[in-house]
């Protein structure tokens, strides 16, 4: 089935799907998952931004004062 929707009609349909999905109590139900798949086909969301590069960790040997014996 192929729907030829104008941009205005598609935006209205996506807004209605958003309202239905957000108001539903059981957000993991098969019905809501199907509605999310339909919404994704109508208006795909932008891809997630790539993850930032991990920070470089500098490993140093422990200081001598930290493991000093108690007297």
C-alpha positions as CSV (number, residue, x, y, z in Angstrom):
1,X,0.0,0.0,0.0
2,X,1.4,3.3,-1.0
3,X,0.1,6.6,0.4
4,X,0.6,9.8,-1.5
5,X,0.5,12.3,1.2
6,X,1.4,16.0,1.1
7,X,3.9,17.4,3.5
8,X,1.1,19.0,5.5
9,X,-0.8,15.7,5.7
10,X,2.3,13.7,6.7
11,X,3.1,16.3,9.4
12,X,-0.4,16.1,10.8
13,X,-0.3,12.3,10.8
14,X,3.1,12.3,12.6
15,X,1.8,14.7,15.2
16,X,-1.3,12.5,15.8
17,X,0.9,9.4,16.1
18,X,3.2,11.3,18.6
19,X,0.1,12.2,20.7
20,X,-1.2,8.6,20.7
21,X,2.3,7.2,21.5
22,X,3.0,9.7,24.3
23,X,-0.4,9.3,25.9
24,X,-0.4,5.5,26.0
25,X,0.0,3.8,29.3
26,X,1.8,0.7,28.0
27,X,4.6,2.1,25.9
28,X,6.2,-1.3,25.2
29,X,3.0,-2.9,23.8
30,X,3.1,-4.4,20.3
31,X,0.5,-1.8,19.2
32,X,2.7,1.1,20.2
33,X,5.8,-0.5,18.7
34,X,3.9,-0.8,15.4
35,X,2.8,2.8,15.6
36,X,6.4,3.9,16.2
37,X,7.5,1.9,13.2
38,X,4.9,3.7,11.1
39,X,5.9,7.0,12.4
40,X,9.5,6.2,11.6
41,X,8.6,5.5,8.0
42,X,6.6,8.7,7.6
43,X,9.2,11.0,9.2
44,X,12.6,9.4,10.1
45,X,14.3,11.1,13.0
46,X,17.9,12.3,12.4
47,X,20.6,9.8,13.3
48,X,22.1,10.0,16.7
49,X,25.3,12.0,16.9
50,X,28.5,9.9,16.9
51,X,29.8,9.3,20.4
52,X,32.7,11.4,21.5
53,X,36.1,9.9,21.6
54,X,37.0,8.5,25.0
55,X,39.3,10.7,27.1
56,X,42.9,9.6,27.3
57,X,43.6,8.2,30.8
58,X,47.0,8.8,32.3
59,X,48.1,6.0,34.6
60,X,50.7,6.7,37.2
61,X,52.2,4.5,39.8
62,X,50.8,5.1,43.3
63,X,52.6,7.7,45.4
64,X,54.8,6.3,48.2
65,X,53.0,8.4,50.9
66,X,49.7,6.7,50.3
67,X,50.8,3.2,51.3
68,X,53.1,4.2,54.1
69,X,53.0,2.0,57.2
70,X,51.5,3.2,60.4
71,X,53.8,3.5,63.3
